């Protein structure tokens, strides 16, 4: 099963270039606890911004260059290969960004876990519109953000 995990502000802002516009320790902790022990799909820009595979998780990097090297990760050049591998699987696999990866996988995901960050931020990278495709089923209010769990309609 494919799930998206993302942090965005009220305008669906997720980044400023390759940087995250906020630093909220509690959200990083939530991200780590949620993804620990699972496979994660991300684009090469997101992977390079992190700089290494995250411990305790298997990282799959989507890059269309067959010669792309992401040490310690599986590199896949066709996103539909990943969709076909995991869409109907019992295994939970998290799609972790960036914007173009989210857009590709959004129609195939069963669930979204959205940390909606409070406050106003500046940036130029946005998460795609999704509220017509998904409906919220659980809300977890935190001091600096709200975790909203969505299921596909």
N, C-alpha and C positions, 0 to 999 in steps of 0.2 A: 504494500500500500504506500502510495506517495502522499506525503504531507509537506506543506510549506511552513517554515518558521521564519518570521520576519519581525523587525521592529520598524515602525514608521510613525511619523507624527500625524496630526489630524488632517493634513493635506496629502498623506501618503508619501511624504518625503522619506527616502531611505539613505541618501548619501549626498556628499559634496565631492564630486570626483570619485576617488576610491576611498575616501575617508567617511567615517560615520560622524554626523554632526554633533553627537552627544556622547557622553561617557557615563553610563549608569551601571555601577557595579552589580546591583541587584538584578538587572536585566541580563547581564553577562552570566551571572550565576544561574538564572532561570534557563538560559540558552544551553549552558553546559549540562545541567541536570536533565533537561529534556532530550538532548541529542546523545548523551553518553551511552556507549555500547551499540550505537546504530550506525548505519551508513549515511553519508551526507553527499549530496550532489551540489556542486558549485561550479561556476565559470572560472576561467583562468585569472581574470582580474581580481575576483574575490579571493581566490587562493593566494595570489601574489601579495595581496594586501595583508593577509594573515601571515604569509611567509613560510608556512610549514604545515604538515598534516596535524590536526588537533589530536592530542592524546586520547586514547580510549575509544576512538571512532575511526571508521574506515572512510577515507576521502576519495570521492570520484570526481575528477575534474573534466568538465566538458570543454574541449577545444578542437576546432576544426582542422588544426595542423597535426598531421599524423606523426610529426617529429617532435611535438611539444613534450618537454620533460618536466614532470612534476614528481620529484623524488619522494618515494614512500606512498604514492597515490596511484590509483588506476586512472588512466587517461582514456576517455571515450570521445570519438569524433562525430557520432550520430546520436542526437538526443532521443530519437525514436527507438533506438536500441535499448536505452534506459527505460523509456516508457513501457515498452513491451516486456522488459525483464521484471519490472517492479509494480506496474499498475494494478495487477490482479493478485499480487503476492500477499501472503500472510505477513511477511516481513515489513516492518515500518522503515521507510527510507525518507530522510528529510531533504527537501530542496532548500538550499541556503543562500541563493543569490548568485549574482547580482540581478539587476533589473531585467536584462534580456533573458536570463535563465528563468526567472520567475514568470515572465510572459510566456515562454515556451511551454512550461510545465503546468501552469495554472489550470488549463482545461482538463488535465488528467489527474489532478489531486483530489482526494476525498475530503481532506481537512486542511484548515489553515489555523496556525497558532500565531496570533498577531499581538505583539506588544505595542500598544498605542501610547506613544511617548507624549507626555504633557509638556506644554510650552511651545514657543515659536522658534524655528530654526531656519537657517539658510542653507540651500544646497541646490543641486541640479539633477538629481537622480530620484526617480519616483517609482513606487510600486504600482503595477497596473490596477485598474478599476476591477473590483471583484464582488461588490455587494449585490449585484443582480444574480450571481452564480451561487452564492453561499449565504447561509443563515446562521446567526450566532446561537449557541446553545449553552455557553457557560462564560461567566465573567468573573475575573479575579482582580479586584481593585488593589493597587499598590500606591505607595506615596508619589512616585515620579512617573508611573505608567500604569496602564490597565491591560491585563492579559485577556484577550477575547478569543474564545475558541469557536470556530466556524465549521459547519458541515456543508457539503455540497447539497444544493436544493434538489 
